[in-house]
Amino acid sequence: MRHELDAREYKLLLNPDRFKEASAEIVAGSFWEENLKPLIGARLDPRGGGEPRHAGRFTERTERVVRFWDTPDCMLTRADLALRERLAIDAEGNSAPRPEITLKLRMADLFVVAAVNLPGRSGARTSFEEDIGPLEVDDPQPGTRSIVMPESRSIRSRFARSITQVAEWSTSQRSLAGLNLLFPTLHEILETSDTPVMTNTALTSGPNIRELVFKGARVKFGAEIIGKFALTLWYFGAKHSTPTVAEISFKCATLAGDMPGKAAQRALALFVGMQSELDGWVNSEHSSKTALALPEGCARF
């Protein structure tokens, strides 16, 4: 299998309480204008001719319904797999006829992930990416769930191979056997991870999540490397009017698997600055939005 990364994505959880004050569109716009743009200007040198490195704004809005699935004993999570269902919602509130189903293998070893054979059916989209988050350690105090970031901010990387396809996803297909029809090497991957496979095992879902994503803002790191921002809000349950989870990220497509040194240095400088200088915005309670969306009990693995 090839080892060239398609992209690198830098992800930082935000404090969802900051989105209670006004509509999501208003907060997204002010966060970009008042926080991210000044941070980019302060952390990154100007482009040639003195032009700023930021561009655009959060004008693209996407709404979806999201659910994560696993077996009752969290078989997928224990094998470093995540199964996500996304159903698009149009401007009139109508759902797409079929969801996108994504299976992702994510772990810290680049070469293990690169070597895994994870095909889908004809027309499936594949990606091999690096997920970059803040370097974090667990709070040493017993009984606490908060996250501790070291004084000297840094990063941690995990590598992800994922495959996405539009598919039927009826109750009869929500089992390991049905999932293996979509992803034919699933049972092989589970067995490789020493996870016993019971093909008739039914899948169970985490909470229904209303997802809002705002895009359009960008940062130019140089050498044709552009970071495309996404502000993601998750609303758990139909009655929630304020988000449970908020995340800011920027994704950089690589140049045939490469990210030139100066562009990588700028991306790192910006991400470290986002961790340390977005006062009141950074979430210190959780390390992953996916962990909050998994079926009950699976987040502990």
Buried (B, 14 or more C-beta within 10 A) or exposed (E): EEEEBBBBBBBBBBBBEBBEEEEBEEBBBBBBBEBBBEBBEEBBEEEEEEEEBBBBBBEEBBBBBBBBBBBEBBBBBBBBBBBBBBBBBEEEEEEBEEBBBBBBBBBEEBEBBBEBEBEBEEEBEEBBBBBBBBBBEEBEEEEEEEBEBEEEBEBEEBBBBBBBBBBEBEEEBBBBBBBBEBBEBBBBBBEEBEBEBEEEBBBBBBBEBBBBBBBBBBBBBBBEBBBBBBBBBBBBEEEEEEBBBBBBBBBBBBEEEEBBEEBBBBBBBBBBBBBEBBEEBBBEEBBBBBBBBBBEEBBEB
